[in-house]
Amino acid sequence: MADNKVWPVVFIGHGTPLNALMDNEYTRAWAALGVALGRPRAILSISAHWYTRGTAVTAMAQPETIYDFGYQNMYHIKYPAPGDPALADRIAALLAPVSVVKDQSWGFDHGTWAVLGKAYPDATIPVVQLSIDGTREPRFHYELGRMLAPLRREGVLIAGTGNIVHNLAMTIRSGPATPYPWAERFDATVREKLVARDWAALVNYRALGPDAEMAVPTPDHYLPLLYVLGAATPDEEISFPVEAIDRGSMSMRTVMIGTV
């Protein structure tokens, strides 16, 4: 690996945690993405499922696998990747003057391990998670992404994990799951803005039309995309390793910005 390599940034639509048990189009795409990206020195994951007051980063040497859901048939799954306290220190320094708590209690939630378990199943690459401060507006999260961009030249893969469209109340849990028209429209609108490199419109996503309210009823699953956009530059190549909507109301779109 060249010393001056700039790692791509990725946003992964992770969907239901049950994907961790499955061999499907999404999990195969995540496995292929891991192969295509190669092995970074470390991974920084910004997961929708660590939604907090204030900003925190996991700073322990051996993070626990967290089961933040009710599927007890999955409690046997472990993702024993090491942490990286030195990287946590580096992240806190990059984000100054934003106060960053060096957390010793969280670990890897399913937004991180369900995806990385397919992309990097040997669990040997150090991983840290950055929390999402739910008290702050979208622009704040985009700006944090910009502040984290130097990590891309330091062998760190920045990965946001959530869903561009995520409406659990409208999820179709059995039978045919034709995507809702509003879900398809919003996902397509976000794709158009990505291709146009219109980061400002994506930060101001609430103004993307009436479908935004249904597609993003809460911001937790959308905001990881803004960290990825902040760490990217508009002149970079954009690709979509996954383009699909699952269970009617959950966009599984994966976005990669940069080249491998």
N, C-alpha and C positions, 0 to 999 in steps of 0.2 A: 504494500500500500504506500503510495507516494505521500511524502510528508505534507504536501500542500493540498491534499485531497479535501474537497468540500463535500461533506455528506449531504445527500438529499434529506428533505423533511417529508414526513408522511402523516396523513390523517386517515385513520382506519375506522370504518363503520363497524362496530363490534356486535351490535344486536343482542339477542338473548344469550345469557351465559351457557345455555345448553349447546351452543355451537362448540364448546370445548369438548363435548362428547361425540361430536359428529364428524363425518367425512362428507362435506358438501362443497358447493361451488365457492363458498366464502372461505372455508378453512383451507381448501386447496390453493386458493389465491393467496392467502396469508403465507402458506408454506413456500409458494413460488416467490413471493416478495422477499422473504428472508434469504432465499438462495440468490436472487438477483442483487439484493443490496450488499451481500457479503457480511462480514463480521466487524461491527464497530468495536471500538475500545470499550464503550459503555453506551447505555440507552437511558435517555430521559423520557419518561412517560408522563403525559398530562392526561389523566383519566377523568371522565365525567363523574366517576363515583367517589372521588375525594373532593367533595364540595363543602367548603368550610367558611368560617369567618376569619379573615386574615389569610396570609400566604405561608405555606409550610413546605418543607422538603424532607423526605425520608433520609435520615442520617445514620441509621444503624448498619452494622456490618452484615447482619443476616436477617433480612426482613421476613416476616411471616406471610404465609398465603392466607388471604382473608376471604371468607365466604359471606359476602354481603347480599344474600338472596335466600330464598326458602327451599331450594332444591337439595334436599339432604342426600340424594343419590350422587351428589358431586363433591361431598365433603372429604372424600378420599384423595382428591386431586391435589397435588403439591407442585408448586413452581419454586424450587429451592435456589434460584439465582442469588448470588451475593449482592449486597448493597455496595455503596461506594462513598464512605464518609468524606473523602477528599473532594469528590465531585459535588457533594452537597455543599461543602464550604465554597467551592468555586461558583456554584449557582447563587448562593447567598451574596457573594461579592459582586457578581454581575448585576444582580437586581437592586443593589443599593442605589438610592436611599430607601427603597421599599423594605420594610421589616420582614424578615423571613425566619420563621421558627424552624429550628433543626429538630425534627420530630423523631421520637424513639418508640412510638406506639402504633403507627398505622401499618405499613407493609404493602403488599401487592393485592389490590382489589381485582375483581374479575375483568374490569375494563383493561387491565394490564395483562394478567396472566392467561386469560382465555385466548388472547391474540398471540402473545409471545410463546405460549405453549405450542402453537402451530408453526410460527415463524422461526423460532429458535428453541426447539424442543430439548436440547441438551442442557439448557438453563445454566450455562457457564459464563455468560456475558453479564457484568455488573449492571444493575438496574436501579435507578432512583425514580421516585414519583414526586411530582410537584402538585400541590393542591390548587384548587380553583377558588378564589375568594368570591363567594356568592353575593357579597355586599357591594361589589364594584361593577361599573358599567362596562359594556363590551370594549370600548376603546382602551381601557386599562389592561385587559388581557392581551390585546394586540400589541400594545407597547411593551409588555413583559416579553412577548415573543421576540420583538426586535432586540431587546436587551440580551436575550439568550443566544442570539445568532452567532456570536464568536465560537460557541461550542462546536459548531459544524466543522471548523478547521482544527478541532482538538480531538477528533476521532469519536465524537458523540453523535449518535442518531437521536434526533428529536422526533418524538412520535406522539401525536394527539390521538386520543381514542374516545369516540362518542358515537353520535349519529346525527347527520344533518337534519333529517326528519325523525322525530321521536315523540310519538303520542301514544303512551301506554294505554290510556283510557279507550282508545279506538282500535287497539290491537285485535286482530282476528286470530283466535287461538285454536280453532279447529275448522276443518273443511277447506274449501277453496278460499284463497286469500288474495283476491284481485286488489291491486293497489288502489287506494282512494284517489280520485282525480286531483284533489288538492295536494296530496303527497307527491304525486308525479309532477305536478306543475312547479311546486316549490323546489324539489330536487333538480328539475331541469333549469330553473332560474338560477340556482346557485352554480350549476355547471356553466351556464352562459357567462356569469360574472367571473368565474375562475378563468375561463378561456380568454375573456377580455382583459384579464388582470385588473379587474375593478375591485381592488381590496377595500376601498372606502365603502362601496355599496354593501359588501359582505360584513363589514364591521357594523354598519347601520342596517342590519338585517330586518329590523322591525318595520322598515320603510319599503320592503320588497313586495308589498301588496298584501291583499287580504288573506292569502294562503299562509302567511307567516305565523299568524296567531294559532292556526290549527297545527302547523308543522312543528312549531317551536313553542309549545305552551309553557315550558319552563326552559331556561337557558343552559342548564347544566351539560346537556349532550352536544349542544352546538358550540359552546365556547372553546373547547379544545381546538377546533378548526382555526380560531383566531390566533392562537399561539403559533401554529404552523405557518400561517400567512405572515405573521410578524417576523418570523425567522427566515422567511423566503425573500427573494427579490423578483420583481415582475418580469425580468428578462429570462428567467429560467424556464426550462421545459416543464410542461404539466402533462401528467398521464393519469388514467383512471383504471387501476387494476381490477376494481369491482364497480359495476354499475347495475344496481338492482334495488328493489324495495321488497322487504320481507314482512310477512304478516299484515300486509295492507298499509301499515302506518309507520314503518321503520326503514329509513334509507340505509342501505348497506354500502353506499358509495365510499370507495377508498380513493384518496388523492395523493399522488406523489409529485413533489416539486423538486426539480433538480435532476441530475443524471448520475447513473451508477458508474 
